[in-house]
Amino acid sequence: QGQCLGRAGSLEAEEKHALIANELDDHDVDFPDDELDEVDGIVREAKENFLSEVAKRKDLRSLRIFTIDPATAKDLDDAIHVVDLPNKNQIEVGVHIADVAHFLKLGTVTDKEAQRRSTSVYLIGRVLPMLPHGLCNHLCSLNPNEPKLSFSAFFRLCKRSGNLIQDPAPWFAKTAISSVCRLNYDQAQEVIDDIEIEETKRPAVHGGYTWQEIKDDIKLLYEVCGKVRMGRLTGGAMTISKTKMIFHTMDSEDDIPTGYHLESHSASHWVIEELMLLANRCVATRLFNSAIKDFSVLRNHKPPENKKAQTLQKLMRERLGIKDFDMSCANAIYKSCQDIYEKHGKMLGLCVEMMVMRAGMQQAEYFVCGVDDEEDDEPNPHHFALNFDYYTHFTSPIRRYPDVMVHRVLHALLENQLKPSERGESGETEVDDENEDEDENPTRTRYFQSRKRAKEQVKICNTKKVNSRRCQEQLDRAVFCIFLRSMKSWFYTVGTVLSLNHSARDGDGISIYCSQLGRESKVALRSQDPEDEESNESKLELFMNEVDDELMLPKNWEWQGRGGIQITWKSPDGSEEHIQKLQMLSCAPIVIIPTNTVPIDYAMFLVSPFHKKFNQVRKDIAKEEVDGFAWADEEDEEGVETCYDASGYPEAA
């Protein structure tokens, strides 16, 4: 409170505000000197002892292992390989993860700071890492043609069905690898699409392998992972489309974006996604059914709150006439959303998915398996959205502390170390002292955290993960407004009507969801009447500086029951009028205008049919999307019940 954050509307100020608002400002500090000194020692020792450590592991440095990541990624924590087994009609897949836990020892300064941060925070053009750069970008990052230590999950898949093979069962090992090629998602997608990449633009291939061999591996994975994905979605899982803007700051001197693009979820993305899901699932299954289950961190996702889910189902079926909409299980939800896409178009599909996510859908969370004496029931490990019996996070230990916890317990299991620690040199008896500090007895070797400390840590991790996501969403919206200001323009897109609000107290308005921003806003209805003070642009605090545009407001509007409104627009010269009819889930052109408020925000308005941008947006909206759905009233209904919580998306993965 009272802290100067910088110039209002600047990226620096908005970034600081988002961090403070989400209790992450203590991440935006330098790592302490004693930690950096410790990391220097870790790196130096790792280089000196690399060959002796490799001798203790499964040496896969000669294997054709490669990475696929965003083009801008600096910390590469996962790599893959695939071997075709034609005689068995199977493939063998290896998912190789940076062995962060090998270097990050319990009780060290670096580990304590990683526990405190528990996650990397992604801002615009920069990252607040969980680990110092000496670890995350160098020692642990699986860079091409650099020998690295890794923790690997191996499993076999049926080529015909994509099913996970259980004989042999998935297995795990500490390994040493050397990635032979680094691809980005666009390059991998071009391989999948049979687009030949010019030789000068191809990624380098090392280890005596060829570009053709890398291409063959990607195509084989695409073929089998497509079946894995199809089997997962038809077998009871759900997936939700999320639109995210990726801002371009690389060529910007002041970090203000020079442009943006929408994050794609192409086949190259979901190939990697399916492999990571499989690895996480295999690890979780092994841990849950092990002798040290009670120390294992898994990730569950509870079903939606039944009352809210049923309210949305009733709204869709009885009020809007979508009779086959079903919220009974994850697969039913997924199929219902896909039906909306197929029958009513993309905009409505995105909007309904958002309503589903807010209709009692709960946050996925980390938890420690087992049950204590003071607890009544063991947490249900089932993951609703994925429809997995067991799930965890194993694949991103560079940026998520729970993954480090999982690595430690899995390694202890492989080594048959079934206690968190063993006796030290002083010869004290082996104990699991819940109250002992991790650095209190330096002679004791610690494999993983005690159950009590693990439970405390996952609470921190759950809170930090939610705060990090909310911070990114808040910052995305703020930076989008900063971008529009810098371009001296307003943004025209499609919005979907969520509710119609006729209120003498709060004023008439329409709640509209903008899928491109992933946010719902109230469009206040204001008239052209010059005597209407609320319609004065200065009152609205809109950003108008050097903007070559005009805000056109409606002449008047008329409510048509609870589920409809008729808006009359007048041309600037007064010679023409146009009637616009909107119902529930109608799609219409909207304009996003940055405000001059602190903190920066935006206002949303319907676009007049007489505005020059109206037809540019309208042409992308199908007729059925424009029409929306008629609202079916019940005679004894007193009001309209809100069926979703507009506080934001929960995270289900």
C-alpha positions as CSV (number, residue, x, y, z in Angstrom):
1,Q,0.0,0.0,0.0
2,G,1.4,3.4,-1.0
3,Q,4.2,1.8,-3.0
4,C,5.2,3.5,-6.3
5,L,4.9,0.9,-9.0
6,G,5.9,3.1,-12.0
7,R,4.2,5.1,-14.6
8,A,0.5,4.3,-14.9
9,G,-0.2,2.2,-17.9
10,S,3.4,1.1,-18.4
11,L,4.4,-2.5,-18.6
12,E,6.6,-2.2,-15.6
13,A,3.8,-0.9,-13.4
14,E,1.2,-3.4,-14.6
15,E,3.6,-6.2,-14.1
16,K,4.3,-5.2,-10.6
17,H,0.6,-4.7,-9.9
18,A,-0.2,-8.2,-11.1
19,L,2.6,-9.7,-9.0
20,I,1.5,-7.9,-5.9
21,A,-2.2,-8.6,-6.4
22,N,-1.4,-12.3,-6.6
23,E,1.2,-12.4,-3.8
24,L,4.1,-13.2,-6.1
25,D,6.1,-10.0,-5.8
26,D,8.6,-11.9,-3.6
27,H,9.5,-14.0,-6.7
28,D,10.7,-10.9,-8.6
29,V,13.9,-10.7,-6.6
30,D,17.5,-11.9,-7.3
31,F,18.5,-15.2,-5.9
32,P,20.6,-14.7,-2.7
33,D,24.4,-14.8,-3.1
34,D,24.8,-17.9,-0.9
35,E,22.4,-19.8,-3.2
36,L,24.3,-18.6,-6.3
37,D,27.6,-19.7,-4.7
38,E,26.0,-23.0,-3.9
39,V,24.8,-23.5,-7.5
40,D,28.3,-22.7,-8.8
41,G,29.6,-25.5,-6.6
42,I,26.9,-27.9,-7.8
43,V,27.7,-27.1,-11.4
44,R,31.4,-27.5,-10.9
45,E,31.1,-30.8,-9.0
46,A,28.6,-32.1,-11.6
47,K,31.1,-31.5,-14.4
48,E,34.0,-33.1,-12.5
49,N,31.9,-36.2,-11.6
50,F,29.9,-36.6,-14.8
51,L,31.5,-39.8,-16.1
52,S,31.5,-41.5,-12.8
53,E,27.8,-40.7,-12.4
54,V,27.1,-42.0,-15.9
55,A,28.7,-45.3,-14.9
56,K,25.9,-45.8,-12.3
57,R,23.1,-45.2,-14.8
58,K,21.6,-46.6,-18.0
59,D,23.8,-44.9,-20.7
60,L,21.5,-43.8,-23.6
61,R,23.8,-41.1,-25.0
62,S,24.0,-43.0,-28.4
63,L,20.2,-43.2,-28.7
64,R,18.3,-41.1,-31.1
65,I,16.7,-38.8,-28.6
66,F,15.3,-35.3,-29.5
67,T,13.3,-32.4,-28.1
68,I,10.2,-30.5,-29.3
69,D,9.5,-27.2,-27.5
70,P,8.3,-23.7,-28.2
71,A,10.9,-21.8,-30.3
72,T,11.5,-19.3,-27.4
73,A,12.1,-22.0,-24.7
74,K,15.3,-21.8,-22.8
75,D,14.8,-24.6,-20.2
76,L,14.3,-27.9,-22.0
77,D,13.2,-30.4,-19.4
78,D,11.8,-33.2,-21.6
79,A,13.1,-35.2,-24.5
80,I,11.7,-38.3,-26.3
81,H,12.7,-41.3,-28.3
82,V,10.7,-43.9,-30.1
83,V,11.7,-47.4,-31.4
84,D,9.5,-49.3,-33.8
85,L,9.0,-53.0,-32.9
86,P,7.3,-54.3,-36.1
87,N,7.3,-57.9,-35.1
88,K,5.2,-57.1,-32.0
89,N,3.1,-54.4,-33.7
90,Q,4.3,-52.1,-30.9
91,I,6.4,-49.0,-30.4
92,E,8.7,-48.4,-27.4
93,V,8.7,-44.8,-26.1
94,G,11.2,-43.2,-23.8
95,V,10.3,-39.9,-22.1
96,H,13.5,-38.4,-20.6
97,I,13.2,-35.7,-18.0
98,A,15.9,-33.5,-16.7
99,D,17.2,-35.0,-13.4
100,V,16.8,-31.9,-11.3
101,A,16.4,-33.8,-8.1
102,H,19.9,-35.3,-8.5
103,F,21.4,-31.8,-8.1
104,L,18.7,-30.3,-5.8
105,K,19.3,-31.9,-2.4
106,L,17.0,-31.6,0.6
107,G,18.3,-29.2,3.2
108,T,20.4,-27.0,0.8
109,V,19.9,-23.3,0.4
110,T,18.8,-23.8,-3.3
111,D,16.2,-26.4,-2.3
112,K,14.7,-24.2,0.4
113,E,14.3,-21.3,-2.0
114,A,12.8,-23.7,-4.6
115,Q,10.3,-24.9,-2.0
116,R,9.4,-21.3,-1.2
117,R,8.9,-20.4,-4.9
118,S,7.5,-23.8,-5.9
119,T,6.9,-22.7,-9.5
120,S,8.3,-20.6,-12.2
121,V,6.2,-17.5,-13.0
122,Y,5.8,-16.6,-16.7
123,L,5.5,-12.9,-17.5
124,I,5.6,-11.1,-20.8
125,G,9.0,-11.6,-22.4
126,R,10.6,-12.9,-19.2
127,V,10.4,-15.6,-16.6
128,L,10.8,-15.6,-12.8
129,P,12.4,-19.0,-12.5
130,M,12.1,-21.4,-9.6
131,L,15.8,-22.3,-10.0
132,P,18.8,-20.2,-10.7
133,H,19.9,-20.0,-14.4
134,G,23.0,-22.2,-13.6
135,L,20.6,-25.1,-13.1
136,C,17.5,-24.4,-15.2
137,N,19.1,-23.1,-18.3
138,H,22.4,-24.8,-18.3
139,L,23.1,-27.9,-16.1
140,C,19.6,-29.4,-16.3
141,S,18.4,-28.1,-19.6
142,L,18.4,-30.9,-22.2
143,N,20.2,-28.9,-24.9
144,P,21.2,-30.6,-28.2
145,N,24.5,-32.3,-28.4
146,E,25.2,-31.9,-24.7
147,P,25.4,-35.0,-22.5
148,K,22.9,-34.7,-19.6
149,L,21.6,-36.6,-16.6
150,S,18.0,-37.6,-16.8
151,F,15.2,-39.6,-15.2
152,S,13.4,-41.7,-17.8
153,A,10.0,-43.4,-18.1
154,F,9.7,-46.2,-20.7
155,F,6.5,-47.7,-22.0
156,R,5.2,-49.6,-25.0
157,L,2.1,-48.7,-27.1
158,C,0.1,-50.9,-29.4
159,K,0.5,-49.4,-33.0
160,R,-3.0,-50.6,-34.0
161,S,-5.0,-49.2,-31.0
162,G,-2.7,-46.8,-29.1
163,N,-3.3,-48.8,-25.9
164,L,-0.7,-48.9,-23.2
165,I,1.0,-52.3,-23.1
166,Q,1.2,-53.9,-19.6
167,D,3.5,-56.8,-20.5
168,P,6.1,-55.6,-20.2
169,A,4.8,-53.0,-17.8
170,P,6.1,-49.4,-17.9
171,W,9.5,-49.1,-16.3
172,F,11.8,-46.3,-15.0
173,A,15.5,-45.6,-14.7
174,K,18.1,-43.0,-14.0
175,T,19.8,-42.4,-17.3
176,A,22.3,-40.3,-19.2
177,I,21.3,-38.9,-22.6
178,S,22.5,-36.5,-25.3
179,S,19.8,-35.0,-27.4
180,V,20.6,-35.2,-31.1
181,C,18.1,-32.6,-32.3
182,R,16.1,-29.6,-31.0
183,L,12.9,-28.9,-32.9
184,N,10.3,-26.3,-32.2
185,Y,6.6,-27.0,-32.6
186,D,6.3,-25.3,-36.0
187,Q,9.1,-27.4,-37.4
188,A,7.6,-30.6,-36.1
189,Q,4.2,-29.6,-37.5
190,E,5.7,-29.1,-40.9
191,V,7.1,-32.6,-40.8
192,I,3.6,-33.9,-39.9
193,D,2.1,-31.9,-42.7
194,D,4.7,-33.2,-45.2
195,I,6.0,-29.7,-45.8
196,E,9.7,-29.9,-46.8
197,I,11.9,-27.7,-44.7
198,E,14.7,-26.1,-46.6
199,E,18.1,-27.6,-45.8
200,T,19.5,-24.3,-44.5
201,K,16.5,-23.9,-42.1
202,R,16.4,-27.4,-40.7
203,P,17.5,-27.9,-37.1
204,A,20.9,-29.5,-36.8
205,V,21.1,-33.3,-36.3
206,H,23.9,-34.7,-34.2
207,G,25.2,-38.2,-33.2
208,G,25.5,-39.5,-36.7
209,Y,21.8,-39.5,-37.3
210,T,20.0,-38.0,-40.3
211,W,17.1,-35.5,-40.7
212,Q,15.1,-38.3,-42.4
213,E,15.4,-40.5,-39.3
214,I,14.1,-37.6,-37.1
215,K,11.2,-37.1,-39.6
216,D,10.3,-40.8,-39.5
217,D,10.3,-40.8,-35.7
218,I,7.9,-37.8,-35.6
219,K,5.5,-39.3,-38.1
220,L,5.5,-42.6,-36.3
221,L,4.7,-40.8,-33.0
222,Y,2.0,-38.8,-34.7
223,E,0.3,-41.9,-36.1
224,V,0.3,-43.8,-32.8
225,C,-0.4,-40.8,-30.5
226,G,-3.4,-39.9,-32.6
227,K,-4.9,-43.3,-31.6
228,V,-3.8,-42.7,-28.0
229,R,-5.6,-39.3,-28.0
230,M,-8.7,-40.7,-29.7
231,G,-8.9,-43.6,-27.2
232,R,-8.5,-41.2,-24.3
233,L,-11.2,-38.8,-25.4
234,T,-13.7,-41.5,-26.4
235,G,-12.9,-43.4,-23.2
236,G,-14.2,-40.8,-20.8
237,A,-11.8,-37.9,-20.8
238,M,-12.6,-34.3,-21.7
239,T,-10.5,-31.5,-23.1
240,I,-11.3,-27.8,-23.1
241,S,-10.0,-25.3,-25.7
242,K,-8.3,-22.2,-24.3
243,T,-7.4,-19.2,-26.3
244,K,-4.1,-17.5,-25.3
245,M,-2.4,-14.6,-26.9
246,I,1.3,-14.8,-27.3
247,F,2.8,-11.3,-27.4
248,H,5.8,-10.5,-29.6
249,T,8.5,-8.6,-27.6
250,M,11.7,-9.9,-29.0
251,D,12.2,-6.9,-31.3
252,S,10.9,-4.4,-28.8
253,E,13.3,-2.0,-27.0
254,D,10.8,-1.1,-24.2
255,D,9.2,-4.6,-23.9
256,I,5.9,-3.2,-25.2
257,P,4.6,-5.9,-27.7
258,T,5.0,-5.2,-31.4
259,G,2.3,-7.8,-32.2
260,Y,0.7,-11.0,-31.1
261,H,-0.5,-14.3,-32.3
262,L,-3.0,-16.9,-30.9
263,E,-1.4,-19.9,-29.3
264,S,-2.0,-22.9,-31.5
265,H,-2.7,-26.4,-30.4
266,S,-1.6,-28.3,-33.5
267,A,-0.9,-31.9,-33.8
268,S,2.8,-31.4,-32.9
269,H,1.6,-30.0,-29.5
270,W,-0.8,-32.8,-28.7
271,V,1.7,-35.5,-29.7
272,I,4.0,-34.2,-26.9
273,E,1.0,-33.7,-24.6
274,E,-0.1,-37.3,-25.0
275,L,3.4,-38.6,-24.3
276,M,3.8,-36.4,-21.2
277,L,0.3,-37.5,-19.9
278,L,1.3,-41.2,-20.4
279,A,4.6,-40.7,-18.5
280,N,2.8,-38.9,-15.7
281,R,0.1,-41.5,-15.5
282,C,2.6,-44.4,-15.5
283,V,4.6,-42.8,-12.7
284,A,1.5,-42.1,-10.6
285,T,0.3,-45.7,-11.0
286,R,3.6,-47.0,-9.8
287,L,3.8,-44.7,-6.8
288,F,0.2,-45.3,-5.7
289,N,0.7,-49.1,-5.7
290,S,4.1,-48.9,-3.9
291,A,5.4,-49.5,-0.4
292,I,6.0,-45.7,0.0
293,K,2.6,-44.6,-1.3
294,D,2.1,-42.5,1.8
295,F,5.0,-40.2,0.8
296,S,3.9,-39.8,-2.8
297,V,2.5,-36.7,-4.4
298,L,-0.3,-37.2,-6.9
299,R,-2.6,-34.7,-8.6
300,N,-6.4,-35.3,-8.5
301,H,-9.3,-33.4,-10.0
302,K,-12.7,-33.7,-8.3
303,P,-16.0,-33.8,-10.3
304,P,-17.9,-30.6,-10.7
305,E,-20.1,-29.5,-7.8
306,N,-23.3,-31.3,-8.5
307,K,-25.7,-28.5,-7.9
308,K,-23.9,-26.1,-10.2
309,A,-23.5,-28.7,-12.9
310,Q,-27.2,-29.6,-12.8
311,T,-28.1,-25.9,-13.0
312,L,-26.1,-25.5,-16.2
313,Q,-27.6,-28.7,-17.6
314,K,-31.1,-27.4,-16.8
315,L,-30.3,-24.1,-18.4
316,M,-29.1,-25.7,-21.6
317,R,-31.9,-28.3,-21.8
318,E,-35.0,-26.5,-20.6
319,R,-34.2,-22.8,-21.2
320,L,-32.3,-22.9,-24.4
321,G,-33.7,-26.1,-25.9
322,I,-30.4,-28.0,-26.2
323,K,-32.0,-31.3,-25.1
324,D,-29.0,-33.6,-25.3
325,F,-26.6,-31.4,-23.2
326,D,-25.2,-33.7,-20.5
327,M,-23.1,-32.9,-17.4
328,S,-23.1,-36.4,-15.9
329,C,-19.5,-37.3,-16.5
330,A,-16.3,-36.0,-18.2
331,N,-16.9,-37.8,-21.4
332,A,-20.5,-36.7,-21.6
333,I,-19.4,-33.1,-21.1
334,Y,-16.8,-33.4,-23.8
335,K,-19.3,-34.9,-26.2
336,S,-21.8,-32.2,-25.4
337,C,-19.3,-29.5,-26.1
338,Q,-18.2,-31.2,-29.4
339,D,-21.9,-31.3,-30.5
340,I,-22.1,-27.5,-29.9
341,Y,-19.0,-27.0,-32.1
342,E,-20.4,-29.2,-34.9
343,K,-24.0,-27.9,-34.8
344,H,-23.6,-24.3,-33.8
345,G,-20.0,-23.2,-34.7
346,K,-16.7,-22.3,-33.0
347,M,-17.8,-19.2,-31.2
348,L,-20.6,-20.9,-29.4
349,G,-18.4,-23.9,-28.7
350,L,-15.8,-21.8,-27.0
351,C,-18.4,-19.9,-25.0
352,V,-20.2,-23.1,-23.8
353,E,-16.8,-24.6,-22.8
354,M,-16.2,-21.6,-20.7
355,M,-19.6,-22.0,-19.1
356,V,-18.8,-25.6,-18.3
357,M,-15.5,-24.7,-16.7
358,R,-17.3,-22.2,-14.5
359,A,-20.3,-24.4,-13.6
360,G,-18.8,-25.9,-10.5
361,M,-15.7,-27.3,-12.2
362,Q,-13.1,-27.6,-9.4
363,Q,-9.4,-26.9,-9.4
364,A,-7.0,-29.8,-9.9
365,E,-4.8,-30.1,-6.9
366,Y,-1.6,-31.9,-5.6
367,F,-2.1,-34.1,-2.6
368,V,-0.1,-36.7,-0.6
369,C,-1.5,-40.2,-0.8
370,G,-2.7,-42.1,2.3
371,V,-4.6,-41.1,5.3
372,D,-3.6,-39.9,8.8
373,D,-5.3,-40.8,12.1
374,E,-7.0,-37.4,12.3
375,E,-8.4,-37.7,8.8
376,D,-11.6,-39.6,8.0
377,D,-11.1,-40.6,4.4
378,E,-8.1,-41.0,2.0
379,P,-8.2,-38.4,-0.8
380,N,-9.7,-39.9,-4.0
381,P,-6.9,-40.0,-6.5
382,H,-9.2,-40.0,-9.6
383,H,-8.6,-37.2,-12.1
384,F,-12.0,-36.2,-13.4
385,A,-11.0,-34.3,-16.6
386,L,-8.4,-36.9,-17.7
387,N,-10.5,-39.8,-16.4
388,F,-7.3,-41.4,-15.0
389,D,-7.3,-43.5,-11.8
390,Y,-3.9,-42.0,-10.9
391,Y,-2.1,-39.0,-12.2
392,T,0.9,-36.8,-11.1
393,H,3.4,-34.3,-12.4
394,F,6.7,-35.9,-13.3
395,T,7.7,-34.1,-16.5
396,S,8.6,-30.5,-15.6
397,P,10.9,-30.5,-12.5
398,I,12.8,-27.4,-13.7
399,R,9.7,-25.2,-13.2
400,R,7.5,-27.2,-10.8
401,Y,8.5,-28.3,-7.3
402,P,5.9,-31.1,-7.0
403,D,7.7,-32.8,-9.9
404,V,11.0,-32.7,-7.9
405,M,9.1,-34.3,-5.0
406,V,7.8,-37.1,-7.3
407,H,11.3,-37.7,-8.7
408,R,12.8,-38.2,-5.2
409,V,10.2,-40.7,-4.1
410,L,10.3,-42.6,-7.4
411,H,14.1,-42.8,-7.2
412,A,14.0,-44.0,-3.6
413,L,11.5,-46.7,-4.6
414,L,13.8,-47.9,-7.4
415,E,16.7,-48.0,-4.9
416,N,14.5,-49.8,-2.3
417,Q,14.9,-46.9,0.2
418,L,11.6,-47.0,1.9
419,K,12.2,-44.3,4.6
420,P,12.6,-40.6,4.1
421,S,16.1,-40.8,5.6
422,E,18.8,-43.2,6.8
423,R,21.0,-43.0,9.9
424,G,24.0,-40.7,9.8
425,E,27.6,-41.2,10.8
426,S,26.8,-40.8,14.4
427,G,25.0,-44.1,14.3
428,E,21.6,-42.9,15.6
429,T,18.7,-45.2,14.9
430,E,16.8,-44.8,11.7
431,V,13.8,-42.5,12.3
432,D,11.1,-40.6,10.5
433,D,11.2,-37.5,12.7
434,E,8.3,-35.3,11.5
435,N,9.6,-32.4,13.6
436,E,13.2,-32.4,12.6
437,D,14.4,-29.6,10.3
438,E,15.8,-30.9,7.0
439,D,19.2,-29.3,7.7
440,E,19.4,-30.0,11.4
441,N,21.4,-33.2,11.0
442,P,23.8,-32.9,8.0
443,T,25.1,-36.5,8.5
444,R,21.7,-38.0,7.7
445,T,21.1,-38.8,4.0
446,R,17.6,-37.7,3.0
447,Y,15.9,-39.3,0.1
448,F,12.5,-37.4,0.3
449,Q,10.4,-35.3,2.6
450,S,8.6,-36.7,5.6
451,R,4.8,-37.1,5.1
452,K,4.1,-34.1,7.3
453,R,6.5,-31.9,5.4
454,A,5.3,-33.1,2.1
455,K,1.7,-32.2,3.0
456,E,2.8,-28.8,4.1
457,Q,4.7,-28.3,0.8
458,V,1.8,-29.3,-1.5
459,K,-0.4,-26.7,0.1
460,I,2.2,-24.1,-0.8
461,C,2.4,-25.6,-4.3
462,N,-1.3,-25.5,-4.8
463,T,-1.6,-21.9,-3.7
464,K,1.4,-20.8,-5.8
465,K,0.1,-22.5,-8.9
466,V,-3.3,-20.8,-8.7
467,N,-1.7,-17.4,-8.0
468,S,0.7,-17.8,-10.9
469,R,-2.1,-18.7,-13.4
470,R,-4.2,-15.7,-12.2
471,C,-1.2,-13.4,-12.4
472,Q,-0.6,-14.5,-16.0
473,E,-4.2,-13.9,-17.0
474,Q,-4.3,-10.5,-15.3
475,L,-1.1,-9.5,-17.0
476,D,-2.2,-10.8,-20.4
477,R,-5.3,-8.5,-20.3
478,A,-3.2,-5.5,-19.1
479,V,-0.6,-6.0,-21.8
480,F,-3.2,-6.4,-24.5
481,C,-4.5,-2.9,-23.5
482,I,-1.0,-1.5,-23.5
483,F,-0.5,-3.0,-26.9
484,L,-3.7,-1.4,-28.3
485,R,-2.6,2.0,-26.8
486,S,0.8,1.8,-28.4
487,M,-0.9,0.9,-31.8
488,K,-3.4,3.8,-31.2
489,S,-6.2,1.5,-32.2
490,W,-9.2,-0.4,-30.9
491,F,-9.8,-4.1,-31.2
492,Y,-12.8,-5.6,-33.1
493,T,-13.8,-9.2,-32.6
494,V,-16.8,-11.5,-31.9
495,G,-18.6,-11.7,-28.5
496,T,-21.2,-14.1,-27.3
497,V,-24.2,-13.1,-25.2
498,L,-24.2,-14.8,-21.8
499,S,-27.0,-12.9,-20.0
500,L,-29.3,-9.9,-20.5
501,N,-29.6,-7.6,-17.5
502,H,-32.6,-5.3,-17.2
503,S,-32.1,-3.3,-14.0
504,A,-33.3,0.1,-12.8
505,R,-30.7,0.1,-10.1
506,D,-27.6,-1.0,-12.0
507,G,-28.6,0.1,-15.5
508,D,-29.3,-2.0,-18.5
509,G,-26.5,-4.2,-19.8
510,I,-25.5,-7.3,-21.6
511,S,-22.9,-9.8,-20.3
512,I,-20.7,-10.8,-23.2
513,Y,-18.0,-13.4,-23.4
514,C,-15.0,-12.7,-25.6
515,S,-13.2,-16.0,-26.3
516,Q,-10.1,-14.2,-27.6
517,L,-9.5,-12.6,-24.3
518,G,-11.0,-15.5,-22.3
519,R,-13.0,-13.0,-20.3
520,E,-16.6,-12.0,-19.7
521,S,-17.5,-8.3,-19.5
522,K,-20.6,-6.3,-19.0
523,V,-21.5,-4.1,-22.0
524,A,-23.4,-1.2,-20.5
525,L,-26.2,0.0,-22.8
526,R,-25.8,3.7,-23.4
527,S,-27.7,5.8,-25.9
528,Q,-26.9,8.5,-28.5
529,D,-28.9,11.0,-26.5
530,P,-26.5,14.0,-26.0
531,E,-28.2,14.7,-22.6
532,D,-27.2,11.2,-21.4
533,E,-24.2,12.1,-19.3
534,E,-23.2,8.5,-18.8
535,S,-22.6,8.3,-22.6
536,N,-20.1,11.1,-22.6
537,E,-16.7,9.7,-23.8
538,S,-14.8,11.6,-21.1
539,K,-17.0,10.1,-18.4
540,L,-16.3,6.7,-19.8
541,E,-12.5,7.3,-19.5
542,L,-11.8,5.7,-22.9
543,F,-8.4,5.9,-24.5
544,M,-8.9,8.2,-27.5
545,N,-5.4,9.7,-27.9
546,E,-4.6,9.8,-31.7
547,V,-7.1,7.0,-32.3
548,D,-8.7,7.3,-35.8
549,D,-12.0,5.7,-34.8
550,E,-15.4,6.5,-33.6
551,L,-17.6,5.0,-30.9
552,M,-21.2,4.7,-32.2
553,L,-23.9,4.2,-29.6
554,P,-27.5,2.8,-30.2
555,K,-30.5,5.1,-30.5
556,N,-32.6,3.0,-28.1
557,W,-33.4,-0.6,-27.1
558,E,-36.4,-2.6,-26.1
559,W,-36.5,-5.7,-23.9
560,Q,-38.3,-8.8,-25.3
561,G,-38.9,-11.0,-22.3
562,R,-36.0,-12.3,-20.2
563,G,-34.1,-13.8,-23.0
564,G,-34.1,-11.2,-25.8
565,I,-33.4,-7.5,-26.7
566,Q,-34.1,-5.4,-29.7
567,I,-31.5,-2.6,-30.3
568,T,-32.2,0.2,-32.7
569,W,-29.1,1.8,-34.4
570,K,-29.2,5.1,-36.3
571,S,-26.7,6.0,-39.1
572,P,-24.4,9.0,-38.4
573,D,-26.4,11.2,-40.8
574,G,-29.7,10.1,-39.4
575,S,-31.1,8.8,-42.7
576,E,-31.2,5.1,-41.8
577,E,-32.1,2.8,-38.9
578,H,-31.1,-0.8,-38.3
579,I,-32.7,-3.2,-35.9
580,Q,-30.4,-5.7,-34.1
581,K,-32.0,-8.6,-32.2
582,L,-30.0,-10.5,-29.6
583,Q,-30.9,-13.6,-27.6
584,M,-29.0,-15.9,-25.3
585,L,-25.7,-17.1,-26.9
586,S,-26.1,-14.8,-29.9
587,C,-22.8,-13.8,-31.4
588,A,-22.2,-10.2,-32.4
589,P,-19.4,-7.8,-33.3
590,I,-17.9,-6.1,-30.3
591,V,-15.1,-3.6,-29.8
592,I,-12.5,-3.6,-27.0
593,I,-11.4,-0.1,-26.0
594,P,-8.5,0.5,-23.5
595,T,-9.3,2.8,-20.7
596,N,-7.4,5.6,-19.0
597,T,-7.9,4.1,-15.6
598,V,-5.4,3.0,-13.1
599,P,-4.7,0.0,-13.2
600,I,-5.3,-0.2,-17.0
601,D,-8.4,-1.9,-18.1
602,Y,-10.8,-2.0,-21.1
603,A,-14.4,-1.3,-21.8
604,M,-16.5,-3.4,-24.2
605,F,-19.2,-2.2,-26.6
606,L,-21.4,-3.6,-29.3
607,V,-20.4,-2.4,-32.7
608,S,-23.0,-0.3,-34.7
609,P,-24.1,-1.9,-38.0
610,F,-23.2,1.5,-39.5
611,H,-19.6,1.3,-38.4
612,K,-17.0,0.6,-41.0
613,K,-15.6,-2.4,-39.1
614,F,-19.0,-4.1,-38.5
615,N,-19.1,-6.1,-41.7
616,Q,-15.5,-7.2,-41.4
617,V,-16.3,-8.9,-38.2
618,R,-19.8,-10.0,-39.1
619,K,-18.7,-12.0,-42.1
620,D,-17.0,-14.5,-39.8
621,I,-20.2,-15.2,-37.8
622,A,-22.5,-18.0,-39.1
623,K,-26.2,-17.3,-39.2
624,E,-27.0,-19.8,-36.5
625,E,-24.3,-18.1,-34.3
626,V,-26.0,-14.8,-34.8
627,D,-29.5,-16.1,-33.9
628,G,-28.6,-17.6,-30.6
629,F,-31.3,-19.4,-28.6
630,A,-34.8,-18.3,-27.5
631,W,-35.3,-18.4,-23.7
632,A,-38.1,-20.7,-22.5
633,D,-39.7,-19.3,-19.3
634,E,-41.5,-21.2,-16.6
635,E,-44.7,-19.6,-15.4
636,D,-43.7,-19.7,-11.8
637,E,-40.1,-18.5,-12.3
638,E,-39.2,-15.5,-10.2
639,G,-35.9,-14.7,-11.7
640,V,-32.9,-16.1,-13.7
641,E,-30.4,-18.0,-11.7
642,T,-26.8,-17.5,-12.6
643,C,-25.3,-20.9,-13.5
644,Y,-21.6,-20.2,-13.5
645,D,-19.0,-18.5,-11.4
646,A,-17.3,-15.7,-13.4
647,S,-14.2,-15.6,-11.2
648,G,-12.1,-17.3,-13.8
649,Y,-11.1,-20.7,-15.2
650,P,-10.0,-23.5,-12.8
651,E,-7.1,-25.5,-14.0
652,A,-7.8,-29.1,-14.7
653,A,-4.5,-30.5,-15.9
